[in-house]
Amino acid sequence: MTDFSAGLWELLLRGVWITVQLTVYSAALGAAVAFVVGLARTHRLWIVRFISGAYFEIFRGTSALVLMIWVFFVVPLTLGWQLVPMWAAVLTLGCTYGAYGSEIVRGAVAAVPPAQTEAGIALGFTPAQRLRKIVLPQAWPEMVPPFNNLLIELLKGTALVSVLGVGDITFAAQLVRNATGDSAPVYTVILVMYFVLAFLLTRVMRLVERRAKAGVGRSAPSGRTVIRKAGPGPRKDLVADSSATGGAA
C-alpha cells in the first residue's frame, strides 16, 4: 500500500470532518422535514395530506444527484442568488432524506392503537396534547431503528457532494489519488473510513433506541428465548440463547 505523506493524511482527515458536518446538518434538516411532512400526512384535512403527499412523491421520485446539481446551477439562473456548495448540498440531502423519513414517521404514528388516542380525548386533551403526550412517546421507539438505517444511507449519500467541489472524503480521495497515482490504496482507506463512521453512528443510535424503549417501559431483547412446554405433566420452561442458535443478540 502506498505510504501517504502527512499532508495527504491531513487532507483525508479534513474530508472526514466535512463529511461529519454534512451528515449532522443534513440529518437535522431531514429530521425536521420528516416530522413536519410525516405528521401532515396523517392530518384530518385532505388539503394538508395532499400537499405533504405531493412533497413526498416528488422527492422520492427525484435523483438526489440531479436535484443537487439543479439547486446549485439552475436555481441561480431563475432567482438571481446562489447558495454556497456546502449549503446547497445540505438543503438537497436534508429535503430528500427528510421525505424518506416522513414515511417512517407516518407509519409509526399510524401504528399507535386508536384506543390510546380515544383515551386522550376522554381525558380532554387537545389534539396537540394528544400528539405530544400520547402518540409521539409511543411512536418514537418504533422510529429509531429505521431512522438508524436512513442515517447510514445519508452518511453514504454525502459522497454525492463531491460533484459540487465540496471537500468531503470522496473529493479528498480523488485529490490524493491524483497526487499518488494509486487507486486501490486510496479507495480502500476511504472505504474503511466510511465503515468506521457508519459503525459509530449505529452504536449511538442503538443507545438512543434503548433509552427510547426504556422511556415507555420496554426493554431490548436479551438474547434469551423462553419456550414453554405444553401438554400434561409438570410445566417446563426451556431457555434458548439466541447467540447459540445463530440469532442476533
N, C-alpha and C positions, 0 to 999 in steps of 0.2 A: 504494500500500500504506500502511496505517495506520502512523504513527510511534509506536512503543511507547516509553513512558517508561522511565527506568532501573529503576523499581520493577517494571514488568511484565516487563522482560527478566530481572531478578533472579528473579522468580517462575518464569519458564520454565526458567532455568538450574538453579534449585533442583529443579525437576521432573526435569531430565536426571540430576542426581545421585541422586535417589531411584530413577529407572529403572535406572541403572547398579548401584546396590546390590541392587535386586530381582533383576536378571539374574544378578549374581555369586552371591548367596546361593542363589537357586533352582537355578542351574547346579551349584553344589557339592552340594546335596542331591540333585539329579537324577542327577548322575554316580554318587554312592554307591548310590542306588536302582538305577540302570541296571546297574551291575556286579554287585550282590548278586542281583537278580532274574534278570538275563541268565545269570549263571553257574549259578544254581539251576535254570534251565530246561534245563540240559544235565547235571544231576546224574543219577547212576545210580539213585537211589531214586525210585520213582514218586510217593511222597507229597510229596517236595520239588518235583518237577516239577509236580504237580497244584496245590499251593498257590501257587507262583510264577506258573503259568499262569493261575490264577484271578485273582490280583492284576493281571496284565497285561490280561486281558479286561475286568475291572471298570473300571479307569481308562481304558482305551482307548475303552470304550463310554459313558463319562460325560462330560457337558459340564463343561469346566473352570470356566465362569462359574457354573453352578448349584452345582457342588461347592464353589466358593469361598464362595458365599452360605450354603450348608448348613453348612460348617465354622464360619463366623463367627456365624450366627444360631441354628442348630439345636443344635449340639454343646453350647453353654452351658446349654440347657434340660434336657439329659439328664445332663451331667456336673457341672454347677454351677460351672464355671470357663470363662473366655473368653480367647482369645488376642487380643493387640492386632492391629489390622488388618494391619499390616506383616507380622507373622509368620504370620498366617492365610493371607495371600496367598503367602508363601514356601513354606509347607507344602503348599498346594494345587498350586502350579505345579511345585514340586520333585517331588512324588509323581506328578503327571500326566505331565510330560515325562520323568521317570525311567522310567515304564512304556514310553513310546515308545522311549527309549534302550535298554531291555533287549532289544528285538528286534534292535537294531544289534549289541549285544554277543553275543547268542546266534548270530546269523548269521555274525559274524566268527570266533568260536571254532569253529563247525561247519565253516568253510571251511579251517581248518588241516588239511593232509593227515594222515590217520591214521598214516602211516608215521613222522611226527615224534613222535607220542605213543608209538608202539611202540619207537622208538629210546630214548626216555626210560625206558621200562620195562626195556629191555635193559641200560641203564646203572644200574639200581637206584634210580631217582628215586622218591620218594613222590608221590602224586597232587598234593599242594600244590607240590612242587618242579617237577613237570612243568608245572603251570599257570603258575608264576611264571617259570621259566627257558626254557620251550619254547613253550607255547601263546600266552600273552599278548604276548610280544615280537613274534610273527609276526602276531597278530590285530590289534594296536593300529594299525598303519598303515592297515589296511582300515576301522577305525572312524572315523578322523579326518574324512574328507570328509562322511559322513552326520551325524556329530556337529556339524560346522560348520553344516549346514542346520538341524539341530534347535536349535542355539543361537540362530540367527537367528529361528526361529519362537518360541522362548522370549522373546527380546527384544520381539518384536511382541505376544506374549501378555501381557506385563506391563501392557498398556493396560487389561486387564480389571479391574485393582485399583482403578480409579477409582470403581467401584460401591461400594467399601468406604470411600471418602473418603481413600484414600492419595494423597498429593500427587505423583504421578508426572507425566510430560509431559502425558498426556491430561487429567488432572484440572486441572493448571495452565493448560492451554489453554482449558478450559471457564471457568475463573475470568477469564482475560484476555478471552475473548470476551464474557462478561457485563459486563466493565468498559468495553470499547471499542465493543461493539455490532456488530462486524465478524466475519464467519465466515471468509471466503476468506483474508484475510492471515494470520490466526492459525493456521488448519489447514494452510496452505501452509508456514508456518515449522516446524511440528512434523513435517510430512512430511519436510522436509529434515533435521531433527534425527534422526529415526529412520533415515533413509538413511545419514547420516554414521556413526552408531553401528554400524549393520549392516556398513558398509564397513570400519570399523576392526576389528570382530570377525573379519571374513573375512580381512583381512590377517594378523592374529595366528594364526588357525587354519591359514592357508597355511604360515606359518613352522613351526608345530607339525607339520604334515604332512611338510614337507621333512626336518625333523630326525628324525621317526619313521621315514621311509623310509631315511634315511642310516644309522640305527641298525641296520638289518637288511640293509644293503648294496644298497639300491635307490636310484634317483635319479629325480627328477621329469622328465617329458617335456621334452626340449629344444626342441620345436617343429620338429624336422627329422626327416624320414622317409626311410629308405634303401630304395630299390626295386632289387632285383637282377634283372638281365635274364637270362631263361632261354633255352636253346637253344644251338646250335652257335656256335663262334667265341669270340672273347675275351669274358670276362665284363665287364659294365659296371654300375657302381653309380650309380644316379640319386638325387640327394639333393633332396628336396622340402621347401620351407619352408612349414609349416602356416599362417604368417601371410599368405603369398601366395595360399593356396588357400582362405582363409576359416576355417581351423581355429583352435582355441584354443591359445594358446601355453602 
